[in-house]
Amino acid sequence: MANNELNIKLKGDRVITQIPTTKDKALRINLNENIYGTFAEIGAGQETVRHFFRAGGSSGTIAKAMSAYDKDFSDAIYGNEDDGRYVTESRLKKMLNHEVRLIEERLKRDKHPNKMFFSYANTVATIDFAKQFKGHGWVGIKYQVEPDEDYNEITLHIRFKENDARLQQETLGILGVNLIYGAFYKYNDPKKLLRYLYDHLDKDQLEIDTINFSGPRFANVDNRLISLQLVRNGMTDAVMFGPDGKNILPAAVLYKKNILAIRGSFRPVTKVNMDMYEKSLEMFYQENKVEKENTFVVFEITLSNLRSEGEIDERDFMDRAELLCKLGQTVMISNFQEYYRVVEYFSSYTKARMGLAMGVNNLIDIFDEKYYRHLSGGILEAFGKLFYRDLKVYLYPMEENGEIITSQNLKVHPRMKELYKFFAYNGKVVDVTDYDRGNLKIFSREVLKMISNGTPGWEAMLPEGTADLIKQHHLFGYDPNRVLEEA
């Protein structure tokens, strides 16, 4: 193999690149005399380890391969799960930790001083006989890069898209080989490692919607940036991370929840954003069938918002994420430009009531036909998908030339006037009335300009404590020297 990444051949003046085959990858691992570990696969056959057995030379790599299919056996080995489920992150981590502990106990370091131990595990449910449940699973590896170094860990959640259990099993096996190969040979570039997970796979076979890196080799990796790559690379439609900055599985937090979503650029998050969120949430709690303890709030940023200045600026993305997390919010990054797609996404996890908090300009955009030309049913199809659900829009007002614009006096295109009336006057659009009028003159783009130019006074436009974070971490181009010079 010419290098770690690709086979490269010269043909005339052309450079031809060829992705290593799955067998090549498994064989390279097998022929590395220092890589040694265990495979524990539950739910879809021993599909990953099969590639290593068939590649040849596996006796130097595989210490043990097992499948604890019976639930009682699995519980006896790895312990019970509080929720009684087996295809969970908790079960995966128990599997990884248990198998690593066993290999450390059973193989003494003085006898194997150069061995880099690993444990690969997956817990998976493939498609059911009725083909109603497509299948999903957790996959991970815990491993060393140096014999005397602490363990690194990569865990990810997958959703199958194929409609045949055998095909899903084969897909899982290829993914597992790609993960193990990438873990050992691409750990120094997690973004490339992420892309290589799809070697010999297509995005219509498999979705990766959550991934987390941890350990000494990934100490400088921010998993929120890795989440961004999942959406950017088309590996999933949306990712989420919590106030602690850790990636979370959307299905785990959205399942059967009442959901309130606030979309924005949050560049930076201002008093307007937080007032819209707080007042909309108060109104949402007053709705029938909405229980406070069963409500989940999401601050959503679309890729189109992140690309507002052209290419995605990762530093700018991290600045926004940092502020929202510090304010205790859960953030979702999506490629849903249209609101109906957001609602469809949430509806795949819950049938409970949903709410969208937005400003007047956002609602006017929703009634713009140009966003729905790709749909055979046009705007009517989009609105059927949007308002067919148990959904309400909480509309935050706008001030224009001294006039307060609400759902009652906003202007949409004349062709959309009757359609707008139908939804607005049937209780689907509700005005936020208990708002602070002083906030209506605050615009994120103006605040951003003031921060980067060193113009004083922007601090008062942001939620409490936010300005201090911007100054402390020099977010959004803040430069204390520029402020001092102009002062």
SULFEN-V467513 format. One record per residue. N is the residue number from 1. OMEGA is omega as a letter, one per 30 degrees, with the letter a starting at -180 (none if undefined). D_CENTER is the distance of its C-alpha to the mean C-alpha in Angstrom with 2 decimals. Layout:
N/OMEGA/D_CENTER, N/OMEGA/D_CENTER
//
This chain:
1/a/33.71, 2/l/33.99, 3/a/30.92, 4/a/27.76, 5/a/25.72, 6/l/27.92, 7/a/31.50, 8/l/33.24, 9/l/36.62, 10/l/38.94, 11/a/40.74, 12/l/43.09, 13/a/41.22, 14/l/37.87, 15/a/35.13, 16/l/33.57, 17/a/30.33, 18/l/29.65, 19/l/26.65, 20/l/28.01, 21/l/28.40, 22/l/26.80, 23/l/30.31, 24/a/30.65, 25/l/27.54, 26/a/28.74, 27/l/32.22, 28/l/31.28, 29/a/29.62, 30/a/32.73, 31/l/35.09, 32/a/33.63, 33/a/36.08, 34/l/34.03, 35/a/30.85, 36/a/31.53, 37/a/29.59, 38/l/28.75, 39/l/26.78, 40/a/25.93, 41/a/24.52, 42/l/24.49, 43/a/24.29, 44/a/24.47, 45/l/27.41, 46/a/27.69, 47/a/26.12, 48/a/24.84, 49/l/27.98, 50/l/30.10, 51/a/29.26, 52/l/30.50, 53/a/33.63, 54/a/34.46, 55/a/33.89, 56/l/36.80, 57/a/37.36, 58/a/34.99, 59/l/37.46, 60/a/36.57, 61/a/32.84, 62/l/32.55, 63/a/33.93, 64/l/32.88, 65/a/31.01, 66/l/30.62, 67/l/29.20, 68/a/29.80, 69/a/29.57, 70/a/31.78, 71/l/30.06, 72/l/33.03, 73/a/33.04, 74/l/29.33, 75/l/29.90, 76/a/33.00, 77/a/31.15, 78/a/27.84, 79/a/28.74, 80/l/27.95, 81/a/24.66, 82/a/25.15, 83/l/23.48, 84/a/25.28, 85/a/22.27, 86/l/21.91, 87/a/18.65, 88/l/16.60, 89/l/15.01, 90/l/18.24, 91/l/20.40, 92/a/18.74, 93/l/19.28, 94/l/22.78, 95/a/23.52, 96/a/22.53, 97/a/24.46, 98/a/27.41, 99/l/27.87, 100/l/27.68, 101/a/30.21, 102/a/32.48, 103/l/32.55, 104/l/33.37, 105/a/36.11, 106/l/37.62, 107/a/37.60, 108/a/39.47, 109/a/38.54, 110/l/42.18, 111/a/42.41, 112/a/39.09, 113/a/38.76, 114/a/36.68, 115/l/34.25, 116/a/30.47, 117/l/29.35, 118/l/26.13, 119/l/24.79, 120/a/22.53, 121/l/21.43, 122/l/19.67, 123/a/19.96, 124/l/19.54, 125/l/20.81, 126/a/21.78, 127/a/22.87, 128/a/25.67, 129/a/29.17, 130/a/28.81, 131/l/25.70, 132/a/24.12, 133/a/21.31, 134/a/19.53, 135/l/18.47, 136/l/15.54, 137/l/15.52, 138/a/14.58, 139/a/15.79, 140/l/16.68, 141/l/19.39, 142/a/21.26, 143/l/23.72, 144/l/26.09, 145/l/26.73, 146/a/30.13, 147/a/32.37, 148/a/32.93, 149/l/29.38, 150/a/26.92, 151/l/24.17, 152/a/20.74, 153/l/17.88, 154/l/14.89, 155/a/13.10, 156/l/10.63, 157/a/10.19, 158/l/11.59, 159/l/12.94, 160/l/16.33, 161/a/17.60, 162/a/21.18, 163/a/23.91, 164/a/25.94, 165/a/25.57, 166/l/27.35, 167/l/25.10, 168/l/22.01, 169/l/23.86, 170/l/24.65, 171/l/21.09, 172/a/20.06, 173/l/23.00, 174/l/22.17, 175/a/18.56, 176/l/20.13, 177/l/22.66, 178/l/20.22, 179/a/18.25, 180/l/21.58, 181/l/23.02, 182/a/20.16, 183/a/20.16, 184/a/23.86, 185/l/24.31, 186/a/21.23, 187/a/20.10, 188/l/21.42, 189/a/18.93, 190/l/15.38, 191/l/14.30, 192/l/17.13, 193/a/16.49, 194/a/13.08, 195/a/15.00, 196/l/17.83, 197/a/15.98, 198/l/16.85, 199/l/20.49, 200/l/22.73, 201/l/19.92, 202/a/18.86, 203/l/15.66, 204/l/17.72, 205/a/18.21, 206/l/14.82, 207/l/11.12, 208/a/8.69, 209/l/5.49, 210/l/5.34, 211/l/7.77, 212/l/10.03, 213/l/13.27, 214/a/16.30, 215/a/20.06, 216/a/22.68, 217/a/21.58, 218/a/18.12, 219/a/19.56, 220/l/18.73, 221/l/15.14, 222/a/12.67, 223/l/9.39, 224/l/7.84, 225/l/9.52, 226/l/8.36, 227/l/4.63, 228/l/6.77, 229/l/8.74, 230/l/6.72, 231/a/7.07, 232/a/10.35, 233/l/11.69, 234/a/11.27, 235/l/9.72, 236/a/7.61, 237/a/8.20, 238/l/5.30, 239/a/1.86, 240/l/4.26, 241/a/6.73, 242/l/10.37, 243/l/13.68, 244/l/14.20, 245/a/11.44, 246/l/9.94, 247/l/6.47, 248/a/7.13, 249/a/7.32, 250/a/7.59, 251/a/10.90, 252/a/12.23, 253/a/12.27, 254/a/13.03, 255/l/15.64, 256/a/18.99, 257/l/18.19, 258/a/19.72, 259/l/17.05, 260/a/17.86, 261/l/15.66, 262/l/16.75, 263/l/15.84, 264/l/17.11, 265/l/17.16, 266/a/17.82, 267/f/19.65, 268/l/20.81, 269/a/20.34, 270/l/23.92, 271/l/26.27, 272/a/25.90, 273/a/22.16, 274/l/22.87, 275/l/26.03, 276/l/24.34, 277/a/21.75, 278/a/24.55, 279/l/27.06, 280/a/24.82, 281/l/23.66, 282/a/27.35, 283/l/28.22, 284/l/25.44, 285/a/26.82, 286/a/30.20, 287/l/29.20, 288/l/30.49, 289/l/28.20, 290/l/25.83, 291/a/25.93, 292/a/24.79, 293/a/23.64, 294/a/21.56, 295/a/19.81, 296/a/16.22, 297/a/15.60, 298/l/12.55, 299/a/12.91, 300/l/11.32, 301/l/11.55, 302/l/11.94, 303/l/12.22, 304/l/15.90, 305/l/16.12, 306/a/14.77, 307/a/17.36, 308/l/20.12, 309/a/22.10, 310/l/21.68, 311/l/19.33, 312/l/16.13, 313/a/17.39, 314/l/15.05, 315/l/17.50, 316/l/17.49, 317/a/13.72, 318/l/14.07, 319/l/17.10, 320/a/15.47, 321/a/12.65, 322/a/15.52, 323/a/17.70, 324/l/15.47, 325/l/14.61, 326/l/18.36, 327/l/19.18, 328/a/17.45, 329/l/14.71, 330/a/11.20, 331/l/9.12, 332/l/6.94, 333/a/6.59, 334/l/8.08, 335/a/10.94, 336/l/13.10, 337/a/16.23, 338/a/18.32, 339/a/18.11, 340/l/19.22, 341/l/16.09, 342/a/14.05, 343/l/16.73, 344/a/16.71, 345/l/13.04, 346/a/13.86, 347/l/17.10, 348/a/15.72, 349/a/15.07, 350/l/17.98, 351/a/21.43, 352/a/22.06, 353/l/22.81, 354/l/20.32, 355/l/20.95, 356/l/20.00, 357/a/21.35, 358/l/22.41, 359/a/25.28, 360/a/28.22, 361/l/27.21, 362/a/23.92, 363/l/26.02, 364/l/28.55, 365/l/25.94, 366/a/24.93, 367/l/28.61, 368/a/28.71, 369/a/29.48, 370/a/28.22, 371/a/24.58, 372/a/25.65, 373/a/28.03, 374/l/25.86, 375/a/26.34, 376/l/29.68, 377/l/30.24, 378/a/29.23, 379/l/28.50, 380/l/30.07, 381/a/27.59, 382/a/24.65, 383/l/26.37, 384/l/27.10, 385/a/23.42, 386/a/22.66, 387/l/25.59, 388/l/26.36, 389/l/23.86, 390/a/24.92, 391/l/23.67, 392/l/25.18, 393/l/24.65, 394/a/25.63, 395/l/27.20, 396/a/27.74, 397/l/30.98, 398/l/31.79, 399/a/35.06, 400/a/36.81, 401/l/40.34, 402/a/40.97, 403/l/39.95, 404/a/37.17, 405/l/35.17, 406/l/33.88, 407/a/33.29, 408/a/37.09, 409/l/37.96, 410/a/35.02, 411/l/35.96, 412/l/34.16, 413/a/35.63, 414/a/38.96, 415/a/37.82, 416/a/34.94, 417/a/37.19, 418/l/38.10, 419/l/34.61, 420/a/33.38, 421/a/36.27, 422/a/35.49, 423/a/32.03, 424/a/32.90, 425/l/36.11, 426/l/34.78, 427/l/32.68, 428/l/29.30, 429/a/29.26, 430/a/30.25, 431/l/31.28, 432/a/30.27, 433/a/33.79, 434/a/33.59, 435/l/32.22, 436/a/33.45, 437/l/35.21, 438/l/35.16, 439/a/31.41, 440/l/31.84, 441/a/33.05, 442/l/29.92, 443/a/27.65, 444/a/24.66, 445/l/26.01, 446/l/29.36, 447/l/28.04, 448/l/26.09, 449/l/29.35, 450/a/31.32, 451/a/29.11, 452/l/29.27, 453/a/32.98, 454/l/33.97, 455/a/35.33, 456/l/36.04, 457/a/35.11, 458/a/31.37, 459/a/30.79, 460/a/32.27, 461/a/29.72, 462/l/26.75, 463/a/25.90, 464/l/27.86, 465/a/26.84, 466/a/24.42, 467/l/27.16, 468/l/27.92, 469/l/24.39, 470/a/24.60, 471/a/28.00, 472/a/27.26, 473/l/24.33, 474/a/25.71, 475/l/22.71, 476/l/22.97, 477/l/26.02, 478/l/28.02, 479/a/31.17, 480/a/33.72, 481/l/36.45, 482/l/36.13, 483/a/36.59, 484/a/39.58, 485/a/41.14, 486/l/41.08, 487/none/42.29
//
